[in-house]
Every structure is written in C-alpha cells, then in structure tokens.
Amino acid sequence: MTLAVDLLNPSPELEKRQHKLKRLVQSPNSYFMDVKCPGTSSALNILQESGSDDVSWFTGCFTITTVFSHAQTVVICGSCASILCQPTGGKARLTEGV
C-alpha cells in the first residue's frame, strides 16, 4: 500500500502552511530583521522647527535597528526618533519608506 503523499519529504509550501508545532521539524514563525531608518520625517521637522533655514545637507539617519517581526510596541529609531514599525494583531507593520 502506497500513500499519495510522501510523509518524510514534504514540499516546502506544505511545510510553511502547517502550524509551527505540526511541521516535520518544529520551527517558529517569527524572526528578527534589520531595518534601516530613512530618518527624513520627524528629524527633518525638528530641524525646521528649530529655526534651521538650510536643511539641504540633511540626507537622513540611515541607522540600522534590529526589529522583532511580531513586535508588540512601537519601535522608534534611537538616533532620530522616527517610527520604524507599528504593532498589529500579529506581525508588526513597517512604516512606509523603511
């Protein structure tokens, strides 16, 4: 008697769809990612509010921050205070332009 599905060698698509504990080798769904900060939104506003007329030299922050994929709090750049990602019910949503 042969089975229609190979249980020892499942396809990667099938493994990804299964629950994290039901896979052949258990693996988490979450991950860490490095996010590069564009730094143009809030940092540029702060410079303009402080009275700086010439902000053409400002190109952005570009600091790399490690962010958890299922972050439950707002992640802010440490150097320019711009928002990198916002929490949702599951995975964190990256800010546009990040």
C-alpha positions as CSV (number, residue, x, y, z in Angstrom):
1,M,0.0,0.0,0.0
2,T,1.5,3.3,-1.1
3,L,0.4,6.8,0.1
4,A,-0.3,9.6,-2.3
5,V,1.8,12.0,-0.2
6,D,5.4,11.5,0.9
7,L,5.4,12.0,4.7
8,L,9.2,12.0,5.1
9,N,9.9,14.6,2.3
10,P,7.0,17.2,2.3
11,S,7.1,20.1,-0.1
12,P,8.4,23.4,1.3
13,E,5.0,25.1,0.5
14,L,3.2,22.4,2.6
15,E,5.6,22.8,5.5
16,K,5.2,26.6,5.5
17,R,1.4,26.4,5.6
18,Q,1.3,24.0,8.6
19,H,1.2,25.0,12.2
20,K,4.6,25.6,13.7
21,L,4.3,22.6,16.0
22,K,2.8,20.2,13.4
23,R,5.8,20.5,11.0
24,L,8.3,17.7,10.4
25,V,10.9,19.8,12.2
26,Q,9.4,22.4,14.5
27,S,10.4,26.0,13.7
28,P,9.0,29.4,14.8
29,N,7.1,31.7,12.6
30,S,8.8,34.8,14.0
31,Y,12.1,36.3,13.0
32,F,14.4,39.3,13.6
33,M,15.1,41.8,10.8
34,D,17.4,44.7,10.4
35,V,15.6,47.9,9.4
36,K,17.4,50.9,8.0
37,C,15.9,54.2,9.2
38,P,15.1,56.7,6.5
39,G,15.1,59.4,9.2
40,T,13.5,62.0,6.9
41,S,10.1,62.6,8.5
42,S,10.4,63.6,12.2
43,A,14.1,64.6,12.2
44,L,13.7,67.0,9.3
45,N,10.6,68.5,11.0
46,I,12.7,69.0,14.2
47,L,15.4,70.7,12.3
48,Q,12.9,73.0,10.5
49,E,11.2,73.9,13.8
50,S,14.5,74.7,15.5
51,G,14.9,77.6,13.0
52,S,17.4,76.0,10.7
53,D,16.8,77.5,7.2
54,D,19.3,75.4,5.3
55,V,18.5,71.7,5.8
56,S,19.7,70.7,2.3
57,W,22.7,69.0,4.0
58,F,20.4,66.6,5.8
59,T,20.2,63.3,3.9
60,G,18.7,61.0,6.5
61,C,19.6,59.0,9.5
62,F,20.3,55.5,7.9
63,T,20.8,53.9,11.3
64,I,20.2,50.1,11.3
65,T,17.9,48.8,14.1
66,T,17.1,45.2,14.8
67,V,13.3,44.7,15.0
68,F,11.3,41.6,16.0
69,S,8.7,40.5,13.4
70,H,5.9,40.2,15.9
71,A,6.8,43.4,18.0
72,Q,4.0,44.4,20.4
73,T,5.2,48.0,20.9
74,V,6.0,50.9,18.5
75,V,9.7,50.7,17.5
76,I,11.4,54.1,17.3
77,C,14.8,54.9,15.8
78,G,17.3,55.6,18.6
79,S,19.1,58.5,16.9
80,C,16.3,60.4,15.1
81,A,13.1,59.3,16.9
82,S,11.2,58.4,13.7
83,I,8.8,55.5,13.9
84,L,10.1,52.3,12.2
85,C,7.1,49.9,12.8
86,Q,3.8,49.7,14.5
87,P,2.2,46.7,16.1
88,T,-0.9,44.9,14.7
89,G,-2.6,41.8,15.9
90,G,0.2,39.6,14.6
91,K,3.2,40.8,12.7
92,A,4.4,44.3,13.1
93,R,3.7,46.7,10.2
94,L,6.7,48.5,8.8
95,T,6.4,52.2,8.2
96,E,6.2,53.3,4.6
97,G,9.6,54.0,3.2
98,V,11.6,51.9,5.7
